[in-house]
Every structure is written in C-alpha cells, then in structure tokens.
C-alpha cells in the first residue's frame, strides 16, 4: 500500500529548491551497503543509489575512513581556485 507521509518530509520539501523533484516522501536516516533506513526504522533496498555509493554501498568502512581523514586536512577546496 501507500507509505504514510512522515511529518519531516513536508519540512524537507520546504527546504528544497523548487526545481528539484521528489518521487517519494521518505526521510532517510542512515544506510549500510545496499540498504537504507527511514526515520521510522523501516528498511528499503536502495535501487536509486547515486554515484557516491553505487560501487561500494552506503558507509563502506574504507570510504568512511578516507572521508574522515580528508575532512581533517581540507574540507572544501574550490576547484576554480586550486586542486
């Protein structure tokens, strides 16, 4: 059946640019491997994973470790200023 709308989803819609569409009202809290979990604790197989997770899954330990190490050195370097 239809998934009941989470109150946080309407809040999220108000914060998104109008040009960005959504196909669901899910509010995701975390993910591991191919699975994601919403704020109500329901698990879903992520058939929509983007380029950031398609090869290794959500929260792969090696990717998490590398991101944590990089965040300790440089968080955001503008590509038009320096690589």
Helices and strands as residue ranges (DSSP letters): H 7-15, E 28-32, E 35-38, E 43-45, H 61-71
